[in-house]
Amino acid sequence: MTSGEARAVLAPAARTGSVAAVAADTSASQRTCFRPGPLWMRLLPPAVTFAVMLLGVTVPSYWRDEAATMAAIKRPFGAMVRMLGNVDAVHGAYYMLMWGLSRLFGYGELAMRFPSVIAMTVAAAFVAALGRRIFSPVAGLAAGLLFAVVPDISLYGQDARSYAMVTMMGAIASYLLVRALGTAGPALPPAEPAAPDAAASQDAA
């Protein structure tokens, strides 16, 4: 086997190694290029959401769904747990949390709705974090501020039900998934190295 033939045989392996190296470099650059942006961009979405959720939080009286929460958490704890075997089991963890909070802070609108205010505030922070990690700090800021002014977010952020906490857990889980996958900014396709192919063609000729 001549030296030219040997180089032609080794060229595909070299090309494969080069592609793998470029892909590894691209993956590493994606992990290291993440920039969270200035602090005010990170704090503004949850701060705005908190303010929006507090506006008029005590004005409407309890409605039908919230009345179900009140009826559940006013029971003795054992009776409430037995009730969950027949109805509202999906809200069981929320009822247990609110049962304890109601013993500390009472059954007023602010005390019962404030956990939902906090949950939506945390959700806004993680929605903004998702935008920052996947796209850019500006995209994260826009996503967090839009989240704050969506009418349904205000509705459930002022509701003594479990929906705000479900939203919060979904936002947190989504962020952790994206972070675990190593996504950081728009991914650029790796460039195909052409040098090994050119060298192989020259040797073959």
For each residue, the residues with C-beta under 8 A, 3 or more apart:
1: 5 6 9
2: 5 6
3: 6 7
4: 7 8 203 204
5: 1 2 8 9 203
6: 1 2 3 9 10
7: 3 4 10 11 199 200 203
8: 4 5 11 200 203 204
9: 1 5 6 12
10: 6 7 13 14
11: 7 8 14 15 196 197 199 200 203
12: 9 15 16 196 200
13: 10 16 17
14: 10 11 17 18 196
15: 11 12 18 19 193 196 197
16: 12 13 19 20
17: 13 14 20 21
18: 14 15 21 22 193 195 196
19: 15 16 22 23 190 192 193
20: 16 17 23 24
21: 17 18 24 25
22: 18 19 25 26 190 191 193
23: 19 20 26 27 190
24: 20 21 27 28
25: 21 22 28 29 190
26: 22 23 29 30 187 188 190
27: 23 24 30 31 182
28: 24 25 31 32
29: 25 26 32 33
30: 26 27 33 34 182 183 184 185 187
31: 27 28 34 182 184
32: 28 29 184
33: 29 30 184 185
34: 30 31 132 133 184 185
35: 137
36: 42 132 137
37: 41 42 132 136 137 138 140 141
38: 41 42 137
39: 42 43
40: 43 44
41: 37 38 44 128 132 137 138 140 141
42: 36 37 38 39 45 125 128 129 132 140
43: 39 40 46 47
44: 40 41 47 48 141 144 145
45: 42 48 49 124 125 127 128 140 141 143 144 145 147 148
46: 43 49 50 121 122 124 125 128 144
47: 43 44 50 51
48: 44 45 51 52 124 144 145 148
49: 45 46 52 53 120 121 123 124 144 147 148 153 157
50: 46 47 53 54 117 121
51: 47 48 54 55
52: 48 49 55 148 149 154 157
53: 49 50 57 116 117 120 121 154 157 158
54: 50 51 57 117
55: 51 52
56: 59 60 158
57: 53 54 109 110 113 114 117 158
58: 108 109 110 113
59: 56
60: 56 63 109 158
61: 109
62: 66 67 70 109 112 160
63: 60 66 67
64: 67 68
65: 68 69 159 161
66: 62 63 69 70 112 159 160 161
67: 62 63 64 70 71
68: 64 65 71 72 88
69: 65 66 72 73 91 94 95 98 112 160 161
70: 62 66 67 73 74 107 112 160
71: 67 68 74 75
72: 68 69 75 80 83 88 91 95 99
73: 69 70 80 95 98 99 102
74: 70 71 102 107
75: 71 72 79 80 83
76: 79 80
77: 80 81 96 99
78: 81 82
79: 75 76 82 83
80: 72 73 75 76 77 83 84 95 96 99
81: 77 78 84 85 92
82: 78 79 85 86
83: 72 75 79 80 86 87 88
84: 80 81 87 88 89 92 95
85: 81 82 89
86: 82 83
87: 83 84
88: 68 72 83 84 91 92 95
89: 84 85 92
90: 162
91: 69 72 88 94 95 161 162
92: 81 84 88 89 95 96
93: 96 97 162
94: 69 91 97 98 161 162 165
95: 69 72 73 80 84 88 91 92 98 99
96: 77 80 92 93 99 100
97: 93 94 100 101 115
98: 69 73 94 95 101 102 112 115 160
99: 72 73 77 80 95 96 102 103
100: 96 97 103 104
101: 97 98 104 105 111 112 115
102: 73 74 98 99 105 106 107 111 112
103: 99 100
104: 100 101
105: 101 102 108 111
106: 102 111
107: 70 74 102 111 112
108: 58 105 111 112
109: 57 58 60 61 62 112 113 160
110: 57 58 113 114
111: 101 102 105 106 107 108 114
112: 62 66 69 70 98 101 102 107 108 109 115 160
113: 57 58 109 110 116 117 158 159 160
114: 57 110 111 117 118
115: 97 98 101 112 118 119 164 165
116: 53 113 119 120 156 157 158 159 160 161 163 164 165
117: 50 53 54 57 113 114 120 121 157 158 164
118: 114 115 121 122
119: 115 116 122 123 157 164 165 167 168
120: 49 53 116 117 123 124 153 156 157 164 167 168
121: 46 49 50 53 117 118 124 125
122: 46 118 119 125 126 168 171 172
123: 49 119 120 126 127 147 164 167 168 170 171 172
124: 45 46 48 49 120 121 127 128 144 147 148
125: 42 45 46 121 122 128 129 144
126: 122 123 129 130 168 171 172 174 175
127: 45 123 124 130 131 143 144 147 171
128: 41 42 45 46 124 125 131 132 140 141 143 144 147
129: 42 125 126 132 133 140 175
130: 126 127 133 134 140 143 171 174 175 178
131: 127 128 134 135 136 139 140 141 142 143 144
132: 34 36 37 41 42 128 129 135 136 137 139 140
133: 34 129 130 140 175 178 179 183 184 185
134: 130 131 139 178 183 185
135: 131 132 139 140 185 186
136: 37 131 132 139 140 185
137: 35 36 37 38 41 132 140 141
138: 37 41 141 142
139: 131 132 134 135 136 142 143
140: 37 41 42 45 128 129 130 131 132 133 135 136 137 143 144
141: 37 41 44 45 128 131 137 138 144 145
142: 131 138 139 145 146
143: 45 127 128 130 131 139 140 146 147
144: 44 45 46 48 49 124 125 127 128 131 140 141 147 148
145: 44 45 48 141 142 148 149
146: 142 143 149 150
147: 45 49 123 124 127 128 143 144 150 153
148: 45 48 49 52 124 144 145 153
149: 52 145 146 153 154
150: 146 147 153 154
151: 154 155
152: 155 156
153: 49 120 147 148 149 150 156 157 167
154: 52 53 149 150 151 157 158
155: 151 152 158 159
156: 116 120 152 153 159 161 163 164 167
157: 49 52 53 116 117 119 120 153 154 164
158: 53 56 57 60 113 116 117 154 155
159: 65 66 113 116 155 156 163 164
160: 62 66 69 70 98 109 112 113 116
161: 65 66 69 91 94 116 156 164
162: 90 91 93 94 165 166
163: 116 156 159 166 167
164: 115 116 117 119 120 123 156 157 159 161 167 168
165: 94 115 116 119 162 168 169
166: 162 163 169 170
167: 119 120 123 153 156 163 164 170 171
168: 119 120 122 123 126 164 165 171 172
169: 165 166 172 173
170: 123 166 167 173 174
171: 122 123 126 127 130 167 168 174 175
172: 122 123 126 168 169 175 176
173: 169 170 176 177
174: 126 130 170 171 177 178
175: 126 129 130 133 171 172 178 179
176: 172 173 179 180
177: 173 174 180 181
178: 130 133 134 174 175 181 183
179: 133 175 176 182 183
180: 176 177
181: 177 178
182: 27 30 31 179
183: 30 133 134 178 179 187
184: 30 31 32 33 34 133
185: 30 33 34 133 134 135 136
186: 135
187: 26 30 183
188: 26
189:
190: 19 22 23 25 26
191: 22
192: 19
193: 15 18 19 22 196
194: 197 198
195: 18 198 199
196: 11 12 14 15 18 193 199 200
197: 11 15 194 200 201
198: 194 195 201 202
199: 7 11 195 196 202 203
200: 7 8 11 12 196 197 203 204
201: 197 198 204 205
202: 198 199 205
203: 4 5 7 8 11 199 200
204: 4 8 200 201
205: 201 202
